[in-house]
Amino acid sequence: MKREDLFQQILSKESFLCIGLDSDYQKIPEHLKITEEPLFQFNKEIIDQTHNTCVAFKLNTAFYEAFGREGWEALEKTAEYIKKNHPEIFLIADAKRGDIGNTSKMYARCFFENMNFDAVTVAPYMGSDSIKPFLGYENKWVIILGLTSNKGASDFQFFYSEKEKQKLYEKVINTAKNWGTTDNTMFVTGATKAEEIKKIRKLIPDHFLLVPGVGAQGGSLEEVAKNGINNKCGLLVNSSRGIIFSDDSKNFGASARKKALEINNSMKKMLSKLS
Amino acid sequence: MKREDLFQQILSKESFLCIGLDSDYQKIPEHLKITEEPLFQFNKEIIDQTHNTCVAFKLNTAFYEAFGREGWEALEKTAEYIKKNHPEIFLIADAKRGDIGNTSKMYARCFFENMNFDAVTVAPYMGSDSIKPFLGYENKWVIILGLTSNKGASDFQFFYSEKEKQKLYEKVINTAKNWGTTDNTMFVTGATKAEEIKKIRKLIPDHFLLVPGVGAQGGSLEEVAKNGINNKCGLLVNSSRGIIFSDDSKNFGASARKKALEINNSMKKMLSKLS
């Protein structure tokens, strides 16, 4: 997907919401567990109910792998369902992959060719040749871990070089922004670090940021928008558990829609100055 | 698997070889591609021919994911086959995972519960809570990326703090060695950086190192052993392409065995002083 198409979708839906399909088998409603495809049936209902409140779906591969080969099948089927029925959606594989060149090439093939994801999240530790194979696809994206939303982020991401006058996460952003362009590279920026989002915006004024950590992890949407929004929006704010597991009854889809609409409504106001 | 059991296996097989099953569909012999389970049939032959030349097999998840749901099935089936027929083998999922706590927990469940891997490789960028869920399993291991064998390793792993007087990869090792013990934590240390292996041995004299990069990537086994071996061996040296794709005829299994035996014979001499 082109950046301009993503932006137009944001304007028309008045939303920069990404819904995370962290579809944990143990947390899905009981009545689905006796069906043949519990994870897919769960996802389908969430997708049908929420696709017009959000611009992206993010599939967290861990929750599918944890369910074995059937889980992998549910991942493939969900990706296919979204692209077939809602081709405007920006589809993210939250896989956090990264390996030597010939291996990363395989991961890229997996998510961009076998499945039709628009973007894959990648870990930067192994450097350029672990990420460049993902950049060889037209209209596909890498989303590189910059500053993550979890507590452990402080273990290494704030590691500081006095000589370079930058922290590791800044080094990652400053280096990796030159590997691709604003049309194929985004950065993960945790919502729990609102003050840092301001700094990151100075480093990369035009890149899209994928922002996890709003909701269950405690980040504030208002703070994120205040510090992160740019003239092409430049934000995809993700919420997973807060939306998809808001209700474990047969009514879970409608409840998820309600939660997603609440966020969508807040976003409308934040976007009003852009349109 | 306990560390002592791994060491005893090393002594009895006179080998610290790990064979990487980077089973790329495009590179396996043509006659296997018309079978129903090409990746599994390829792996089975390699395993049958080489299991007594090596102490570990490493399955690189990328090559299975790139083959879709059938690939995932081949991954599961191969892991099962190894554990059933060669329970002494140390079985590694080379997955380079790492995510926030509740997600890493899913990956741990995937590789340690659904499948019976002894170890998973993990990326350290997201810090302690991304790795600790893997440490909650008795006799299971995490293998943390320290200094990798690829060219891109220099992009961030050598990032230096003047105040802390250490590079990022040293910071990772110095920090992460305290999360677990020498009985559940290893570090990836690329064979292409032989001089650095000496430094790493000073930081962690007793930990096992998983060493990729010998063979196709250019690292020297002699240099690695000279700088890395400790009194419990402390090394697993991996070779993938150099062994498994040494021949693409029907004779590929015997050729792989020959290549593995060559390495095994070199290792015998290196280990003679330990027994």
Interface residues (C-beta under 8 A of the other chain):
Chain A: D22 D24 N60 A62 F63 E65 A66 G68 R69 W72 E73 E76 D94 K96 R97 G98 D99 I100 G101 T103 S104 M106 Y107 R109 C110 N114 A123 P124 Y125 M126 G127 S128 D129 S130 I131 L145 T148 S149 N150 K151 G152 A153 S154 D155 F156 Q157 F159 Y160 S161 E162 K163 E164 L168 K171 V172 T175 Q217
Chain B: D22 D24 N60 A62 F63 E65 A66 G68 R69 W72 E73 E76 D94 K96 R97 G98 D99 I100 G101 T103 S104 M106 Y107 R109 C110 N114 A123 P124 Y125 M126 G127 S128 D129 S130 I131 L145 T148 S149 N150 K151 G152 A153 S154 D155 F156 Q157 F159 Y160 S161 E162 K163 E164 L168 K171 V172 T175 P212 Q217
